[in-house]
Amino acid sequence: MTNKPVQGKKRNVLKITLIVFFALLIILNVLLLAAGNYYYEQACRIDAREGRTNQFVLQPGWEKVFISSRFGYKMAGIYVTNARRSENTIILVHGRAMDKWNSMEQYSKLFFRLGFNVLAYDCRAHGESGGKDITFGFYEKFDLDSWVDFVKSKNPKGIIGIHGESMGAATALQHSELNEKSKKVCFYISDCSYSDLRQLFKYILKRDYNLPSFPLLDYASFVSFFRSGFTFDQVSPIRAIKSVKVPILFIHGGKDDYVPTEMSKELFETKSGKKELWLVPNAGHAKSISIDPAGYQKTVEYFVNFYAGACR
């Protein structure tokens, strides 16, 4: 008889312990979900539409174009015909929080000199294009494919090349996997692309906040799946290019502290077949063309002339 109260107390203590444990577990998960949602918002829902649309006047020969994304929104671009008659076109894909005008300012003159028409466009959730979120190339690669079709319809016999910067480069590399079937794009130029989104976020968390990636990135990726339909693990340019045969030029600044230079080295080593790698020793993130414009022109010109000839 004397053992029953003791056993009852033990059961009550166990019950209270379990309640407290599960309550703390729920609170911890709620806090981690909130942190994951905050990280997702910062990464994928930035306001990249303010800016520069009204700061530029269309010049003669510059055509403002709109096409529809397969995801239901409009996309805006600028198509510029080369002064020298040409059927060949380069598509410029800007980085995160940039726009088509940034692409035109940085890279259009280079490709005009090489005899290309130029198409620059606003990626989803940027500039004048629709879309509510940034997906680091997961959905953007399909939008890029629609622009490829647009260019192909304008110049059916022309060569198409794609130049991407940062997130635009990662988008281009992911698109190259789609291109293995269609064979519409002749070459890609990847300037300071990340190799894998999770690894990039892991690096940024360590660099900026000295935080481990687990479990924050897992919760942020979970939020991303339910809010945008993709996980961070699904964005992996290095995985996309493993079986890609089209020529790719990798460019990266040697002092890039946003996307590690090693990532382009890894991409280059992973890519089989036709490829080139150019590292610019003193360049930061997306600064290679401004640090060494002559070297940039020479490297791109050699790559395009050498590899684009095979597409004719």
N, C-alpha and C positions, 0 to 999 in steps of 0.2 A: 504493500500500500504506500509506503514512503517513497518508492521510486517513481510513482506516477506524476507527482508534481514536478520532480526533477526532469523527467522525460518531456513533460508538457512545456517546461521552460526552454529546454533544448530545441524543441520543435518551433517555439515562438521566436527564439533567437535566429534559427536557421531561416525561418520564414521572413523575418525582418531583414536579415542579411541579403537574401535573394531579392527582395523588393528594392533595397537600396542599390544593389549591384545592377539590376536591370534599369532602374531609374537613372543611375549614373551613365549606363551604357547608352540609353536613349538620349540623354543630354549631350554626351560626347558626340554621338552621331549627328544630332541637330547642329551642334557647333561646327563640326567638320563639313556638313552639307552647306552651311552658311558660308564658311571659308571657301569651299569649292565653288559655290555660286559666285562669290566675289571675284575669285580668280578668273572664272569663265567670263564674267562681265568685262573685266579689264582686258582680257585677251581677245574676245570674240565680238564684243558689242561696243567698241569704241565709236565715237562720232567722227567718221572720216569724210563727211560730206561738206564740212565747212571749208571754205578755202578759196579756191582760186578760179572757179568757173567763170566769174565775171571780170577777171583781171586780164583776160586775153581776147584779142580781136582776131577773127579768122582772116587769114591772108588769102590772096588769090590762089586758087588751086587747092585750097584746103576745104575738104568736104566733111561736114558734120553728119554722122550717121548714127542710126539707132537700129538695133535688132532685138529680138525677143529671146530671153533665156528659156531653156526648157523647163525652168522652175517657176515661170510665170511672171517675171518682171522684165522691164526694159533695161537695155544696156546701151551706154553712150560711148561713141568713139569719134576719132578724127582720122580721116583717110587723106593722105597727101600724095599726089602724083608727082613722080620725079620729073625735074625739068628736062632730063634726057628720057625720051620715051622708053619705057620698060614694062615688062610683064611680071617682073620679080618683086616680091613684097616681103618686108620684115614686119612682124607683129611684135610690138613692145608691151611687156607686161610689168607694171609697176609693183613696188613693194607695199607693205602694210602702212596705212595712214598716208599714202601718197596718192597721185592721180595721173591721168593721161598727160597733163601738161608737164609734170615732172619728167615723164618719159621722153616727151618731145624735146624738152630743154637739154636733157643730158645726152641723148643718143641719136636723135634724128639726123643731125648733120653728118655723123659718121657714116650712116647707111645711105644717105643721099649721095655721098662721094663714091660709094661702091655701086651706085646705079640702081638702088632699090626704091620702090614706093614704100611709104611708111604708114602703118596703121597703129595708133595708140588708143587704148580704150580704158574706161574706168571699170575696175573689178567690182564684183558685188559688194554692196554696202560702202562704196567709195564714190566720190565725185557725184556725177549725175546719174549713176546706175542705181537700180533698185536692189532689193535684198536687205534682210534685217541683220545678218550676221556674217562674220568672217570665219572661214573654215580652213584657212591655211593651205588651200589647194584641193581639198576633198571635193567640194562642189565646183570650185573655180576652174578646175581642169575641164569640166564639161562646158562651161561658158566659153573657155578658150577654144574648145573644139567647134563651137558655133561660129566664132570669129574666123576660124580657119575655113569653114564652109563659105562664109561671106566673101573672103578673099578669093577663094577658089572660083566662086561664081563670077567675080569681076575679071579674073585673069586665069582661065582654065588651063592654059599651057605654061603659066609662069611658075617659077620656083618660090616656095614659101619657107621662110626661116623664122624662128622665134627667139627673141632675146628677153630674158627675164632678170629682174633685180630682186634679191632677197626673197620675200614671199612670192614674188612673181617668178623668180627662178625656180623655186620649189614647185610652183604650179606648172611651169613648163616641163619640168622633169617628170612630174606625175602624168602630164598629158602625153609624154613620149611613149608611155606604155599603151595608151589608146591608139597612138599613131602607128604602132606595129601592125595593126590590121588595115588601116586606111591608106597608109603610106603617102599622105598628103603633104607632110612637112619634111623638108630636105635636111635641115640641121637645127640644132639648138645651141644657144649660148646661155650658160648659167653663171650669173654674177652673184657671188656670195650666198648661195643657197644653204639652208640647213639640210642635214642628211636625214633626220628623224625628228618629228615634232616633240615626242616625249623626252628625248635626250636633250633637245634645245631648252624645253621648259625646266628640266632638271638642272641644267647648267645655269639658267637665269636665276632660279630659286637659290642656288648655292652662292652665286656671284653677288646678287643684290640683297638677299635677306639672310644668308647663311643658314638656310632651312633645308632639311632633307626632303626628297620628293615624295616619300611615303609618309603618311597616306594622302596628303593634300591633292596631289595630281590625280590619284585614283578617284577621289570624290569630285574633283573638277571635271574629269573625263566623264564620270557618271552623269553629272549635270548637263554636260555638253551633249550627251547622247539623247537625253530627254528633251532638251530645249532646241537642239539644232540637228539631231539625227546622225551625229558622227562622234566617234571616240578619238582621243589623241593617238591611240595606237594605229588607227587606220590611215594616218598621214605619215607616210614614210617614203620620201623620194628615193632613198637608197635601195629600198625593196622594189620600187617601181622600175628602176633602170637595169635590174639584173639581167634581163633577157633582151634589152633594147639594142638594136643594131644601128640605128641612125647615128651619125656623128654628133658628138657633144663637146663643146669647149667649156671648160670649167675655169672661172676667174675668181680670185679671192684676195683680199687684202691681208698682208702679213701681220697687221696690227689690229685686226678686227676683234673688238672686245664684246660684240653683240652676238654674232654667229661665229663660233671658233673656226679658225682657218683649217684646222684638222678635219672639219666636216667635208670640205671640198676635196681634200686629199683622200678621204675615205670614199667619197663618191667616185672620184677618178679611178681609184684602185678597184672598185666594184664593177664599174662599167667595162664591158668587154668590147673588142673591136675598135672602131675608129673613134679616137678621143684625143683631146689636148688639155693640158693644165698650165695655167699661167698664174703665178703668185706675185703680187706687187708688195715688196718688202715694207714700205712705210705707209701703206694705205689702211685706213680704218674701214668701218662697215660702209659698203656701197660708195667708197671714195676712190676706187682704183682709176676711174676715168679722169677724175680731177687731179689726182696726184701725178699720173703719168699719161696724159692724153695722147702723146705721140706713140708711146708703147702700146696703148690700148688700140689705137687705130691700126698699127702695124700688125698686132697679134690677131685682131678680128679680120683684117683684110687677108692675111695669109690663110687663116682657117676657112673663111668663106670661099676664097678663090680655089683653094685646094680641094675642098670637099663638095662645094656646090656644083662644081663642074661635072661631077658624077651623076647629078640629077638631070642634066640636060638631055 
